[in-house]
Amino acid sequence: MLSIIRGQVMKSVSLRTLAVRSYSSAKESDQDFDNRWESYFKRPTLDGWELRKGINDMQGFDNFPEPKIVVACLEACKRLNEPSLATRYLEALKWKAGKDANVIYPWLIQEIRPTLDKLKIATPEDLGFDKPELALKSVFEMKGPNDY
């Protein structure tokens, strides 16, 4: 009998705790969000693991980061000597833009171009990552031995 009561009490306690956890966060304005992430990447104590965690968390959000956040992240990559991470972050941003990548991504590159030039960070397009590495011509477009 005691175990049945204990089981019912534990179920109700855990359900109440779960409900409190899900409703405990406050709304954050867009400006507060931008400032929080910009200051996160500009922290002088930021290390490589925290940089990767921040990038991963940013990719998980349902919004596209403002150029000032991207600039702060790229500066952190340069400060931590992670140029390849900076390039891969730009590539991830292109994928994050989804079906609007041909509009959003060029705008982003245009906005952050002075920072890219100052930090000497290459975009994926500069390195040829936008083209397949081992692409072959279609067999239907190849010339045969008698076509020369």
C-alpha positions as CSV (number, residue, x, y, z in Angstrom):
1,M,0.0,0.0,0.0
2,L,2.8,2.4,0.9
3,S,4.6,1.8,-2.5
4,I,1.4,2.6,-4.4
5,I,1.0,5.9,-2.5
6,R,4.7,6.7,-3.0
7,G,4.4,6.0,-6.7
8,Q,1.4,8.4,-7.1
9,V,3.1,11.1,-5.1
10,M,6.3,10.8,-7.1
11,K,4.4,11.0,-10.4
12,S,2.6,14.2,-9.4
13,V,5.8,15.8,-8.1
14,S,7.7,15.1,-11.3
15,L,4.9,16.4,-13.4
16,R,4.7,19.6,-11.5
17,T,8.5,20.0,-11.7
18,L,8.4,19.5,-15.5
19,A,5.7,22.1,-15.9
20,V,7.7,24.7,-13.9
21,R,10.8,24.1,-16.0
22,S,9.0,24.6,-19.3
23,Y,7.5,27.9,-18.4
24,S,10.4,29.4,-16.5
25,S,12.1,31.3,-19.3
26,A,11.3,34.9,-20.1
27,K,10.9,36.4,-23.5
28,E,14.0,38.0,-24.9
29,S,13.9,40.9,-27.4
30,D,15.8,40.8,-30.6
31,Q,18.2,43.5,-29.4
32,D,18.9,41.6,-26.2
33,F,19.5,38.4,-28.1
34,D,21.9,40.1,-30.5
35,N,23.8,41.8,-27.6
36,R,24.0,38.5,-25.6
37,W,25.6,36.6,-28.5
38,E,27.8,39.4,-29.5
39,S,29.2,39.7,-26.0
40,Y,29.5,35.9,-25.8
41,F,31.8,35.8,-28.8
42,K,33.8,38.9,-27.7
43,R,34.6,37.5,-24.2
44,P,38.4,37.4,-23.7
45,T,38.1,34.2,-21.8
46,L,36.4,32.4,-24.7
47,D,38.2,29.1,-25.6
48,G,37.9,26.8,-28.5
49,W,35.3,24.5,-27.0
50,E,33.0,27.4,-26.0
51,L,33.4,28.9,-29.5
52,R,32.2,25.7,-31.1
53,K,29.4,25.4,-28.5
54,G,28.3,28.9,-29.3
55,I,28.3,28.3,-33.0
56,N,26.4,25.1,-32.6
57,D,23.8,26.7,-30.3
58,M,23.4,29.6,-32.8
59,Q,22.8,27.1,-35.7
60,G,20.1,25.5,-33.6
61,F,18.0,28.7,-33.3
62,D,15.2,29.4,-35.7
63,N,16.6,32.7,-36.8
64,F,19.5,33.9,-38.9
65,P,22.2,35.8,-37.0
66,E,22.7,39.5,-37.6
67,P,26.0,40.5,-39.3
68,K,27.4,42.0,-36.0
69,I,27.1,38.5,-34.4
70,V,28.8,36.9,-37.3
71,V,31.6,39.5,-37.2
72,A,32.1,38.8,-33.5
73,C,32.2,35.1,-34.1
74,L,34.8,35.5,-37.0
75,E,36.9,37.7,-34.8
76,A,36.8,35.1,-32.1
77,C,37.9,32.4,-34.6
78,K,40.8,34.6,-35.6
79,R,41.7,35.3,-32.0
80,L,41.7,31.6,-31.2
81,N,43.6,30.7,-34.5
82,E,40.7,28.8,-36.0
83,P,40.6,30.0,-39.6
84,S,39.1,26.7,-40.9
85,L,36.3,27.0,-38.3
86,A,35.5,30.5,-39.6
87,T,35.2,29.2,-43.1
88,R,33.0,26.3,-42.1
89,Y,30.9,28.7,-40.0
90,L,30.3,30.7,-43.2
91,E,29.4,27.5,-45.0
92,A,27.0,26.6,-42.2
93,L,25.3,30.0,-42.5
94,K,24.8,29.4,-46.2
95,W,23.1,26.1,-45.5
96,K,21.0,27.8,-42.7
97,A,19.7,30.3,-45.2
98,G,17.9,27.4,-46.9
99,K,15.9,28.2,-50.0
100,D,16.7,31.9,-49.7
101,A,20.4,31.3,-49.7
102,N,20.9,33.1,-53.1
103,V,19.5,36.3,-51.4
104,I,20.5,36.1,-47.8
105,Y,24.0,34.7,-48.1
106,P,25.3,37.3,-50.7
107,W,23.8,40.0,-48.5
108,L,25.6,38.6,-45.4
109,I,29.0,38.4,-47.3
110,Q,28.5,42.0,-48.5
111,E,27.9,43.2,-45.0
112,I,30.9,41.3,-43.4
113,R,33.3,41.7,-46.4
114,P,35.4,44.4,-44.6
115,T,35.9,42.1,-41.7
116,L,36.7,39.1,-43.9
117,D,39.4,41.2,-45.7
118,K,40.8,42.6,-42.4
119,L,41.0,39.2,-40.8
120,K,42.1,37.5,-44.1
121,I,39.4,34.9,-43.8
122,A,38.5,33.0,-47.0
123,T,34.9,32.3,-47.8
124,P,33.9,28.8,-49.0
125,E,33.5,30.2,-52.5
126,D,37.1,31.6,-52.4
127,L,38.4,28.1,-51.6
128,G,36.2,26.4,-54.2
129,F,34.0,24.6,-51.6
130,D,30.9,25.5,-53.6
131,K,32.0,23.2,-56.4
132,P,32.2,19.4,-56.3
133,E,35.7,18.2,-55.7
134,L,35.7,15.1,-57.8
135,A,33.1,16.1,-60.4
136,L,33.3,14.3,-63.7
137,K,31.7,15.2,-67.0
138,S,28.6,13.3,-67.9
139,V,29.4,10.3,-70.1
140,F,26.9,11.7,-72.6
141,E,29.0,14.9,-73.0
142,M,32.3,13.2,-73.4
143,K,33.9,13.0,-76.8
144,G,34.6,9.6,-78.2
145,P,37.8,8.5,-79.9
146,N,36.4,9.3,-83.4
147,D,35.3,12.8,-82.4
148,Y,38.8,14.4,-82.4
